Amino acid sequence: MPTPSPRPATGPFPDQPDQHDTGHGHRPSKNDRRRALLGTGLGNALEWYDWQAYGIFAPFFAQQFFNPHNELSALLSTLAIFAVGFLMRPVGAVVFGRLADRRGRRLAMVTSIALGAAGSLIIGLAPTYAGVGAGASLILLLARLTQGLAHGGELPSSQTYLAETAPPERRGRWTSIIYVSGACGMLTAAVLGAGLSSLFGTQALSAWGWRVPFIAGGLLGIYTLFLRRRLTETHVFSEDQTSRNADPRRPSVLRGIWHNRGAAGRVIGLTAGFTIAYQAWTTAAPAYAISVTKLNSTAVLLAEVIALGVFIAALPLCGSLSDRIGRRPVLLTFALGTAALFYPLTRLSRAGAAWQLGLAMVIALLFIALIASVAPAVFAELFPTDVRTTGTGVPYAIAVALFGGTTPYLQTWLASIHAQSYFTGYAIALLLLCALVVLTSPETRAKPLA
């Protein structure tokens, strides 16, 4: 691996080189790099913000969309729609992945953020169960399906765009911005939740305060839409597009995934353990503490803010580590370490105090940072250019829908019937599967993408 010479810090990463090419003969300007980081980062942050805001505020707005006379049933119904939204992600990955691989990464990113913003605004302005009855539940469902479709294409398009823009030997650190921005979006949702809870209290949040984060997310999404319209297409895609036009015999996108089915299988195997651990500690654990354990909502959300802050700080460091020692050691440490600690951390989080929940979340998210920082680079390095977005997005979305989207519902339901140990065993099994995939996968550090 080449060692770059020291340079003055520019942008959010201190080692972004002013005159370093991206591994395919193209040298983006400083403005290109800043726009790439801001455009991908802000849009990706909004995706994660949307999902986190839904998870955080679900205990407050559940009875606004479902029968308010059964609190647990309303919460489970709201979390079920959370899971259903994930089911649209594979569809979005196909639609937007094909768009990105055929028409360009930029166009897919512009379209996905437009749909995501629309979904947020619909939720924020939706009528309640008291006003239109079951119609409110239907509107919530349609909004989440729209967001699921959009977000199914958001992550693979953004991480592909960023991976193709980054210098090869620094791709791990560059692409860690995907989860840095995502975690910042989650942190913003948590800070907003804690602030609104402290300022207005539970009663006001349940009555109208839950609308604030969704309306704010929709308006910021509109701003990001115009920002992304100024992005330039990646040089890797432009060169491949020229080659594709000269060779019309290239296979379709879905056939391209089949030709790379081994890589697609690795994406599913890695994502299964990753997404269940991530959703368990960032969405399900706080929601359970507020709605079932009845811990103070402000204290729980503050604990989550601290945990996410640690997670954000760890991501670039973990990405840089993977650029130095390779992707496989970092991924393996995540899988085995998280599997070993899942049960004791779960016990700690249920001990009855917000600080114990916060400590468990900090430890868990430190291990999760190992895979979150590396996954975007690894996924991009597994596929050729003409199927990179779809090849990454479709198997990722399938795994997230099957394992991540169902995690909050499954964990809450099993805990409510005193069967939490079943969920713990399920999570550990998926983490061990993740470790097996790592052990049987090639090292892809600094692999050329062109």
N, C-alpha and C positions, 0 to 999 in steps of 0.2 A: 504494500500500500504506500503510495507516495506521501511524503511528509511536506505539507505546505509551509512556505516561509511565513514568518510573522507579518501581520498587516494591521493597520489601524482598524478598530471596530467600526462597522457600518451596519445600520439596521438593527433588528432585534437579536441577531446572532453575531457574536463578536468576531467570528472567523469567516464572514462572507467576503470572498475575494473580489476585488474590483475588476481584475483582468483574467479571471479563471474561466475556462470554458466549461461547458456542461457535459463533456464527454462525447459530443457529436459535432464539434467544430463550430459551434455557435456561442457567441459571447454576449449574453444579455446585458443591457445597460443597468445602471443603478436604479433608474426609474422603473425599468421592467421588473427587476427583482422586488422592489418595494410594492409595486402594484400586485405582483403575483402573491406575495406574502399577505398583503392586506386583503386582497380580493378573495383568496381561498380561505384565509383565516377567519375573516368576519362572517362569511357565509356559513362556514362550517360551525363556527361558534353559535350561530343562530339555530342551526339544526339541533345541536345538543341542548341549547337553552330551551327550545320548544319542548323537547321530551322531558327534560328535568323539571321544568315548570309544571308540566302536567302531573308528574309524579309527586312533586312537593305539595301542590295545591289540591290534589285529588281528595284528600280528607276534608277539605273545606268546601269544594263545589260539588261533591258527589250527590248530596241531597238536593242540589239545584237542578239536576238532570234526571234523577231517579226518585222513586217513592221515598219521601223523607221519613216515613214511619218505621223503617228498618235500617238503622245506621250501617250495620255490617254488610247487609245485602247491597245497599247503595254503593258502598266502597268497593265491594267485590265486582259489581257491575261496571263501575268506572275503571277498575284495573283490567277487566276483561276487554274493554274498548282500547285500553292501552296496548294490550296484546294483539288485538285485531289490527290496529294500526301497523304493527310490525309485519303482518301478513301481506301488506301491499308493497313492502320493500323489495321483495324479489321481482314483482311486476315493474316497479320503478327502476330497478337495476337493469332489467332487459330493455325497457323503453329508452332510458337515458344513456345506458351503456352503448346501445346501438347508435344513438344520436352522437355520442362522444367519439366513438370509433369510426363513424362514417362521415360526420359533418364537422367534428371538432370538439375539443374539450370545453372551449369557451362558450359555445352555444348551449351545450348541456348544462353548464353551470349557471348561465343566465336564466334558462327556463326553469330549472329546479328551484332556484331561490324565489322566483315569482310565485310558483304554486305553494311553496312553504309559507310565504308571507300571507297569501290568501287564506290558508287554513288557520293560521293564528288569529287573523282578524275575525273570521267566522266564529271561532270559539269565544273570543272576547266580547263579541256583540250578540251572541245567541240568546234567544228567549229561554226562560226556565220551565221546569216541570209544572210549577204552579200556574204558569201562564198558558202553556200550550199542551200540557200533558206529555204523552209519549213522544210527541213531535220534537221536544227538546232533546230526548235521547237520540233520536234519528239524526238531528242536526249535528250533535256531537260526534256521532259515528261517521257521518259523511266528511266532517272536517278532519277527523283523524285519518280517514282513508286517503284524503287528499294529501295530508302531510306525509303519510307513509309512502305514497307514490313518489312525492318530490324528494324525500330524504333517502329513498332507495337509490336514487341517482346522484345525490349530493356528495356523499363521502367518496365513492370510487372516482367520480369525475375530478373532485378537488385533489385527492391524493395522487391521482395520475398526473394531473397538471403540475403539481408541485414536484413530484419525483422526476418528471421529464425536464424540469427547469433547473434542478439542483446539480451541483458538481458531484460526480459519482462517488468520490472518496469521502464526501460529507453528506451523502444522501440521508443517512440515519438521523443526523441532527436537523437537517432541513425539514424532513418530513415529520419530525416530531411536532412541528407547528400544528399539524392536524389535530393532535390530541391536546396540545397546549391550548389552542384556540377553543377546542371542544370543552376542555375542563374550565376555561375561562367563562364560556357560556353557561356551564353548569354552576360555576361559582357565582356568577351574576344572578342566576335564578335563586340560588340559596340565600345570597345577601339580600335580595329583594324580598324573599319570603320572610327572613328573619326581621328585616326592617318593618315590613307591613304588619307582621304579627306583633312586634313590640309597640308600634305606633298606634295601631287601631284595635288590636285584640282579636280573639277568635270569632266573636260574634260578627264584627264588621267584615272580616275576611270571608266568612261563610255567606254573608248577605250580598256583598258587592266587590270587596277587595280582590277576590280571585281573578277578576276581569283585567286588572291592571297589567300583569305580566304578559298576557296574550296580546293585548292591544299594543303595548310597547314593542313586543317582538315583531308584530306585523309591520309597524311603521319603520323599524330599523331594517326589516327585510326589503322594503321598498327602496330605502337608501342604498342598500347593498346591490340591488338589481342594477341601478344606474352606475354604481362603481364597477361592477363586473363587465358592463358593456364597453369599458375602456381597456380591458385586458387584450393582450396580443396572443395569438395562437402559439403553442410550443413548436420549436424548430423540429423536434423529433417527429411530431405528428405531420407537420408540413412536408417533410422529406418523405415520409411513408405514404402520404396522400399522393405525391407525385409518382412514386413507384407503383401505387395501386392503380392509378389512372393508366399507366403504361402496361399493366398486367391485369386485365379484366377477369382472369380465371381464378382469382383469389376466392377462397371459400367464404360462405356467409359467416356472420358473427357467431351464431349459435353452433354452427359446425366447427368454427374455430375453437370454441370452448371444449367441444368433444375431442378435438385433436390435442388439446392441452388438459385432458381430464385428470391427469395425475396432479398437476398444479392446482386445479380446482378442488380436488379432494383435500389437498394440503390446506387450502384456505378454509374449508369447512372444519377440518380437524383442529386447526389453530384457533379459529374464531369461537368454536363451541365452548371451550374452557374459558377463554377470554371474556366472552359476553356474559356468561352466567356469573362469573366472579364480579365483573364490573357492575352489572345491574343489581346483584345482591347487596353490594356495599354502598352504592351511590343512590339507589332508588328505593329498593325494598326495605333495607334496614331503617332509614329515617321514617318512612311511611308507617312501618310496623310500630316503631317507638312512639309515634304520635297517636296513632289510631287504636292500638291494642294495649301497649304497655302504659299509655296515658302519661308519658313524660311531657314536661313543659315544651311546647312547640318552639318557642324562641330559643331555649337551650339546645334542643336537638338540631335546629337549623344552624346555630352558631358552631356547634361541633362539626357539622358538615362543612361549613365554610373553612374552618381550620384544616380539616382533612384534605379538602380540595386544593387549598393553598400549598400544602406540602406536596401533593401530587403534581401540581403545575411546576413547582421548582425542580422536581426530580426528573421530569420528562426530557429536557434538553441534555441533561447529564447522562441519562440512560441511552439516548440516541447517539451521543458522542462515544460512549463506551462501546456500542455495537460497531461503530466505524473503526474502532481500534482493535478490538479482540474478536469481532465477528458477530453475526446475528445468532447463531445456534447457542453459544454459551449463555447469552442474555435471555433467550426464550426458554431455555431449559431451567434456568434459575427461577423464572416466574412460575412455570408449571409445577415443579416439585416443591418449591417453597410455599406457594399458595395452597397446594393440596395438603401439605403437612400442618399448616396453621389454620385451615378453615374451621375445624371443629373448636379448638380453643378460643379463637377469635369470636366465633358465634356465641359461645358461653359467656365471654367477657361482655359482649354487646348487650346481652339480655340480663346483666347483673342488676339493673335497676337504677343506674345513674347516667346522666348525659355525658359526663366526662369519660366513663368507661366505654360507652358507645363511640365517642370521638377517638379514643385511643385505639380501639379495634379498627376503626375506619382508616386511621392514619397508617397503621402497620399494613393492612390489606392493600391500600392504595399505593404504598411504596413498592410492593411486589408487582402490582398490576401495571405500574409505570414502566416496568421492564418490557412488557409486550406492547403496551400502547405506543411507546416511542418507536418501536421497531417495525410493527406490523405494516404500516403504509409502505415503507421501503421494501420489505420482504415481498409483499403482494405484488408490487410493481415489477420487482426483479424476477418474478416467476413466469411472466407472460411476455410474448412478443407485442410489438406496438399496435398491430392492427386488431388485436383482441384484448388489449390490456385493461381497458375500463370495464368491459362486459365480463371478461374473465375474472377480474377482481370482484366486481359488484354483485354478480348473480350468486355465486356460492357464498359470499359474505352475507348477503341479504337473507338467503335461505337459512343459514346458521343462526343469524341474529333473530329471525322470526321464530324459529323452532325453539331456541334455547334462551335467548335474551328477553324477547318480548313476553314470554310466559313466566319469567322468573318472579316478578313482584306478586302476581296472582298466586302462583304455586307456593311461594314461600309464606305469604300471608295466610292462605287457606290451610296449609299443613300445620302452621303454628297455632291456628285457631282450634284445631282438633288435637293438639298436643302430639303432633307427629313430625316435629322439626328434624329429627334425626334422619328421616327419609330424604329430605331435601339436602342435608349435609352430605350423605352418602352419594347422592346423585351428582352433586357438584364436584366432589372429589374424583369420581369416576371420569367425568369429562376432563378434568385437569390432568389426570393420568393419561388419557387419550391424547391430549395436547402434547404431553412429554414424549409419547411414542412417535407422534408425527415429527417432532423436532429431531429426534434421534435418527429417523429414516429420511430426512430431507437434506439436500445439498447446502453448502455454505454459499451465500449469494452476495456477500459484502463487496461493494464497489463494482458490481457487474455492469458493463455497458448496456444501456437500454436501446440504443439505435439498432 
